[in-house]
Amino acid sequence: MSVPRTPLAAALEHGPLVLDGGLSNQLEAQGCDLSDELWSARLLADDPGQIEAAHTAYARAGARVLITSSYQATYEGFAHRGLGHEEATALLRRSVELARMAAERAAAERAAVEGAEAGRAEARGSAVERMAVGRAAVERAEAGQTDPGDAGHVGGGAAGAVWVAASVGPYGAMLADGSEYRGRYGLSVAELTRFHRPRIEALAAAGPDALALETVPDADEAAAMLSAVEGCGVPVWLSYSIAGATTRAGQPLRDAFALAAGVDQVIAVGVNCCEPGDADRAVEIAAGITGKPVVVYPNSGEEWDAAARSWRGRSTFDPGRVRAWRDAGARLIGGCCRVGPERIAELAAVVRSH
């Protein structure tokens, strides 16, 4: 499988890239049952085609970075399902392969559309139309786009590229008890580092373009994850889950973001799986503290009722916020829980128009 020729970090220098949205809500929309403790990771073994289809839906919507289904995929979690180390490693690798296959499918579809446009112009035999098609292609390439439906901007000779980020979720995701939104597990930084390193090594070996250290609730766990990725050879982004101006564990965002300020391996820092309104100030803080590109992908704004096992409230996710995020330093922009392909398409249209 091919990978983009332009590294993700280099692409970010040319403007914002659109991330995908919530994988779980898209899988549920496709009819998948995610009630298992492994959540979407169960489908890596049971129905991988559904995962590829979900990734493809986001790529078609304009996402230029696809985040893998490995958020809740851990050796410990797979062991509880009776899977050995080698089987678990193969499933972690598969998570990257499925996202890469979806990226290639989307690229092939875009190429087919372009070919059809050129073929129609050729069939009409109009030299003027052929010149127009060629001129439009050049203009799109210079703007970092491929076809009119390609909504994610990128420059640097990587027109049409789709990158893959391997998700590394927090320790609490493996526990499947909601502690990923609290942190403070009672483990030391060294213990958390030992937990994260094997999975990080397996995902890095699968060849993603980046590792997404995401939904991190606690600065102590962020420190452990940054330690665990040292020497893995893959760039990373660090993204906290927050409440207001603090991590879920209560640490000031300024202190939490500062952990990544001097780490060259970190190509972006920011927030995800949070209220859209909380993301506004967080983007500014992350950019100011670290000087790095910012990653931001909040939830829809609805609230999860754990007792009723359902979402309540209304969505407050507004693609129009992208302008302020971009102006504050955001370069990786998308959605998390309950943000589906339609919203990503709207977001991508805003990115394209600016």
Protein Blocks (a to p, Z undefined) as FASTA:
>chain_A
ZZdfbdfklmmmnoccdddddfklmmmmnopafkbfnlmmlmmmmommlmmmmmmmmmmn
opabdcdfklmgcfklmmmnopafklmmmmmmmmmmmmmmmmmmmmmmmmmmmmmmmmmm
mmnopaklmmmmmmmmmmmmmnopabfmlmbgceehighiacdddddddfklmnonopmm
ngjnopafklmmmmmmmmmmmmmmnopabdcdehiabfklmmmmmmmmgonlpacddddd
dehjacfkopafklmmmmmmmmmklmbdcdehiafklmmmmmmmmmmmnopacdddddeh
iacdfklopaedjdfbdfklmmmmmmnopabdcddehiafklmmmmmmmmmmZZ
